[in-house]
Amino acid sequence: MLVLTRRIGENIVIDDDIIIRVLDIGGQVKLGIEAPESVTVHREEIYEKIQSGRRLDSMD
């Protein structure tokens, strides 16, 4: 795992076309993510629900 320290307004760039920007640091960290429309971005708990639904659909 890569661990980085960033301040508000600083970015992380992935593969030239995905930018993760630190928007705010308070009780929680607020991130902004810019990615091409072809890249899906989900919070982990939503991603897990989507994956669970796909597994159930494939059993039919």
Chimera marker file (.cmm) of the C-alpha trace (Angstrom):
<marker_set name="trace">
<marker id="1" x="0.000" y="0.000" z="0.000" r="1" g="1" b="0" radius="0.5"/>
<marker id="2" x="1.257" y="3.454" z="-0.889" r="1" g="1" b="0" radius="0.5"/>
<marker id="3" x="0.654" y="5.949" z="1.920" r="1" g="1" b="0" radius="0.5"/>
<marker id="4" x="0.817" y="9.639" z="1.029" r="1" g="1" b="0" radius="0.5"/>
<marker id="5" x="0.463" y="12.829" z="3.029" r="1" g="1" b="0" radius="0.5"/>
<marker id="6" x="-1.382" y="15.669" z="1.291" r="1" g="1" b="0" radius="0.5"/>
<marker id="7" x="-2.679" y="19.065" z="2.380" r="1" g="1" b="0" radius="0.5"/>
<marker id="8" x="-5.890" y="20.820" z="1.333" r="1" g="1" b="0" radius="0.5"/>
<marker id="9" x="-5.694" y="21.678" z="-2.371" r="1" g="1" b="0" radius="0.5"/>
<marker id="10" x="-2.970" y="19.112" z="-3.113" r="1" g="1" b="0" radius="0.5"/>
<marker id="11" x="-3.580" y="16.273" z="-5.553" r="1" g="1" b="0" radius="0.5"/>
<marker id="12" x="-2.671" y="12.683" z="-6.324" r="1" g="1" b="0" radius="0.5"/>
<marker id="13" x="-2.552" y="11.685" z="-10.013" r="1" g="1" b="0" radius="0.5"/>
<marker id="14" x="-3.149" y="8.102" z="-11.206" r="1" g="1" b="0" radius="0.5"/>
<marker id="15" x="-2.454" y="7.017" z="-14.795" r="1" g="1" b="0" radius="0.5"/>
<marker id="16" x="-2.407" y="10.555" z="-16.221" r="1" g="1" b="0" radius="0.5"/>
<marker id="17" x="-6.214" y="10.846" z="-16.164" r="1" g="1" b="0" radius="0.5"/>
<marker id="18" x="-7.418" y="10.247" z="-12.597" r="1" g="1" b="0" radius="0.5"/>
<marker id="19" x="-6.962" y="13.082" z="-10.108" r="1" g="1" b="0" radius="0.5"/>
<marker id="20" x="-7.733" y="12.798" z="-6.399" r="1" g="1" b="0" radius="0.5"/>
<marker id="21" x="-7.880" y="16.213" z="-4.743" r="1" g="1" b="0" radius="0.5"/>
<marker id="22" x="-7.974" y="16.904" z="-0.992" r="1" g="1" b="0" radius="0.5"/>
<marker id="23" x="-10.848" y="19.367" z="-0.575" r="1" g="1" b="0" radius="0.5"/>
<marker id="24" x="-11.179" y="19.589" z="3.203" r="1" g="1" b="0" radius="0.5"/>
<marker id="25" x="-9.756" y="18.103" z="6.370" r="1" g="1" b="0" radius="0.5"/>
<marker id="26" x="-11.938" y="18.265" z="9.466" r="1" g="1" b="0" radius="0.5"/>
<marker id="27" x="-13.607" y="15.466" z="11.398" r="1" g="1" b="0" radius="0.5"/>
<marker id="28" x="-13.454" y="13.666" z="8.033" r="1" g="1" b="0" radius="0.5"/>
<marker id="29" x="-11.312" y="14.030" z="4.939" r="1" g="1" b="0" radius="0.5"/>
<marker id="30" x="-13.224" y="15.308" z="1.890" r="1" g="1" b="0" radius="0.5"/>
<marker id="31" x="-11.828" y="14.111" z="-1.443" r="1" g="1" b="0" radius="0.5"/>
<marker id="32" x="-12.698" y="15.119" z="-4.976" r="1" g="1" b="0" radius="0.5"/>
<marker id="33" x="-12.110" y="12.547" z="-7.720" r="1" g="1" b="0" radius="0.5"/>
<marker id="34" x="-11.824" y="13.434" z="-11.405" r="1" g="1" b="0" radius="0.5"/>
<marker id="35" x="-11.802" y="10.445" z="-13.732" r="1" g="1" b="0" radius="0.5"/>
<marker id="36" x="-12.895" y="9.660" z="-17.287" r="1" g="1" b="0" radius="0.5"/>
<marker id="37" x="-16.542" y="8.622" z="-17.635" r="1" g="1" b="0" radius="0.5"/>
<marker id="38" x="-15.347" y="5.125" z="-18.545" r="1" g="1" b="0" radius="0.5"/>
<marker id="39" x="-13.924" y="4.688" z="-15.012" r="1" g="1" b="0" radius="0.5"/>
<marker id="40" x="-16.442" y="3.820" z="-12.317" r="1" g="1" b="0" radius="0.5"/>
<marker id="41" x="-15.832" y="5.252" z="-8.862" r="1" g="1" b="0" radius="0.5"/>
<marker id="42" x="-17.766" y="4.035" z="-5.804" r="1" g="1" b="0" radius="0.5"/>
<marker id="43" x="-17.457" y="4.168" z="-2.046" r="1" g="1" b="0" radius="0.5"/>
<marker id="44" x="-16.334" y="0.743" z="-0.840" r="1" g="1" b="0" radius="0.5"/>
<marker id="45" x="-19.657" y="-0.163" z="0.802" r="1" g="1" b="0" radius="0.5"/>
<marker id="46" x="-21.556" y="0.589" z="-2.413" r="1" g="1" b="0" radius="0.5"/>
<marker id="47" x="-19.025" y="-1.358" z="-4.480" r="1" g="1" b="0" radius="0.5"/>
<marker id="48" x="-19.487" y="-4.380" z="-2.186" r="1" g="1" b="0" radius="0.5"/>
<marker id="49" x="-23.292" y="-4.216" z="-2.573" r="1" g="1" b="0" radius="0.5"/>
<marker id="50" x="-22.937" y="-4.082" z="-6.357" r="1" g="1" b="0" radius="0.5"/>
<marker id="51" x="-20.585" y="-7.065" z="-6.300" r="1" g="1" b="0" radius="0.5"/>
<marker id="52" x="-22.958" y="-9.037" z="-4.031" r="1" g="1" b="0" radius="0.5"/>
<marker id="53" x="-25.829" y="-8.355" z="-6.432" r="1" g="1" b="0" radius="0.5"/>
<marker id="54" x="-23.759" y="-9.564" z="-9.375" r="1" g="1" b="0" radius="0.5"/>
<marker id="55" x="-22.912" y="-12.789" z="-7.566" r="1" g="1" b="0" radius="0.5"/>
<marker id="56" x="-26.609" y="-13.394" z="-6.828" r="1" g="1" b="0" radius="0.5"/>
<marker id="57" x="-27.561" y="-12.672" z="-10.458" r="1" g="1" b="0" radius="0.5"/>
<marker id="58" x="-24.965" y="-15.124" z="-11.777" r="1" g="1" b="0" radius="0.5"/>
<marker id="59" x="-26.539" y="-17.934" z="-9.686" r="1" g="1" b="0" radius="0.5"/>
<marker id="60" x="-29.853" y="-17.730" z="-11.585" r="1" g="1" b="0" radius="0.5"/>
<link id1="1" id2="2" r="1" g="1" b="0" radius="0.2"/>
<link id1="2" id2="3" r="1" g="1" b="0" radius="0.2"/>
<link id1="3" id2="4" r="1" g="1" b="0" radius="0.2"/>
<link id1="4" id2="5" r="1" g="1" b="0" radius="0.2"/>
<link id1="5" id2="6" r="1" g="1" b="0" radius="0.2"/>
<link id1="6" id2="7" r="1" g="1" b="0" radius="0.2"/>
<link id1="7" id2="8" r="1" g="1" b="0" radius="0.2"/>
<link id1="8" id2="9" r="1" g="1" b="0" radius="0.2"/>
<link id1="9" id2="10" r="1" g="1" b="0" radius="0.2"/>
<link id1="10" id2="11" r="1" g="1" b="0" radius="0.2"/>
<link id1="11" id2="12" r="1" g="1" b="0" radius="0.2"/>
<link id1="12" id2="13" r="1" g="1" b="0" radius="0.2"/>
<link id1="13" id2="14" r="1" g="1" b="0" radius="0.2"/>
<link id1="14" id2="15" r="1" g="1" b="0" radius="0.2"/>
<link id1="15" id2="16" r="1" g="1" b="0" radius="0.2"/>
<link id1="16" id2="17" r="1" g="1" b="0" radius="0.2"/>
<link id1="17" id2="18" r="1" g="1" b="0" radius="0.2"/>
<link id1="18" id2="19" r="1" g="1" b="0" radius="0.2"/>
<link id1="19" id2="20" r="1" g="1" b="0" radius="0.2"/>
<link id1="20" id2="21" r="1" g="1" b="0" radius="0.2"/>
<link id1="21" id2="22" r="1" g="1" b="0" radius="0.2"/>
<link id1="22" id2="23" r="1" g="1" b="0" radius="0.2"/>
<link id1="23" id2="24" r="1" g="1" b="0" radius="0.2"/>
<link id1="24" id2="25" r="1" g="1" b="0" radius="0.2"/>
<link id1="25" id2="26" r="1" g="1" b="0" radius="0.2"/>
<link id1="26" id2="27" r="1" g="1" b="0" radius="0.2"/>
<link id1="27" id2="28" r="1" g="1" b="0" radius="0.2"/>
<link id1="28" id2="29" r="1" g="1" b="0" radius="0.2"/>
<link id1="29" id2="30" r="1" g="1" b="0" radius="0.2"/>
<link id1="30" id2="31" r="1" g="1" b="0" radius="0.2"/>
<link id1="31" id2="32" r="1" g="1" b="0" radius="0.2"/>
<link id1="32" id2="33" r="1" g="1" b="0" radius="0.2"/>
<link id1="33" id2="34" r="1" g="1" b="0" radius="0.2"/>
<link id1="34" id2="35" r="1" g="1" b="0" radius="0.2"/>
<link id1="35" id2="36" r="1" g="1" b="0" radius="0.2"/>
<link id1="36" id2="37" r="1" g="1" b="0" radius="0.2"/>
<link id1="37" id2="38" r="1" g="1" b="0" radius="0.2"/>
<link id1="38" id2="39" r="1" g="1" b="0" radius="0.2"/>
<link id1="39" id2="40" r="1" g="1" b="0" radius="0.2"/>
<link id1="40" id2="41" r="1" g="1" b="0" radius="0.2"/>
<link id1="41" id2="42" r="1" g="1" b="0" radius="0.2"/>
<link id1="42" id2="43" r="1" g="1" b="0" radius="0.2"/>
<link id1="43" id2="44" r="1" g="1" b="0" radius="0.2"/>
<link id1="44" id2="45" r="1" g="1" b="0" radius="0.2"/>
<link id1="45" id2="46" r="1" g="1" b="0" radius="0.2"/>
<link id1="46" id2="47" r="1" g="1" b="0" radius="0.2"/>
<link id1="47" id2="48" r="1" g="1" b="0" radius="0.2"/>
<link id1="48" id2="49" r="1" g="1" b="0" radius="0.2"/>
<link id1="49" id2="50" r="1" g="1" b="0" radius="0.2"/>
<link id1="50" id2="51" r="1" g="1" b="0" radius="0.2"/>
<link id1="51" id2="52" r="1" g="1" b="0" radius="0.2"/>
<link id1="52" id2="53" r="1" g="1" b="0" radius="0.2"/>
<link id1="53" id2="54" r="1" g="1" b="0" radius="0.2"/>
<link id1="54" id2="55" r="1" g="1" b="0" radius="0.2"/>
<link id1="55" id2="56" r="1" g="1" b="0" radius="0.2"/>
<link id1="56" id2="57" r="1" g="1" b="0" radius="0.2"/>
<link id1="57" id2="58" r="1" g="1" b="0" radius="0.2"/>
<link id1="58" id2="59" r="1" g="1" b="0" radius="0.2"/>
<link id1="59" id2="60" r="1" g="1" b="0" radius="0.2"/>
</marker_set>
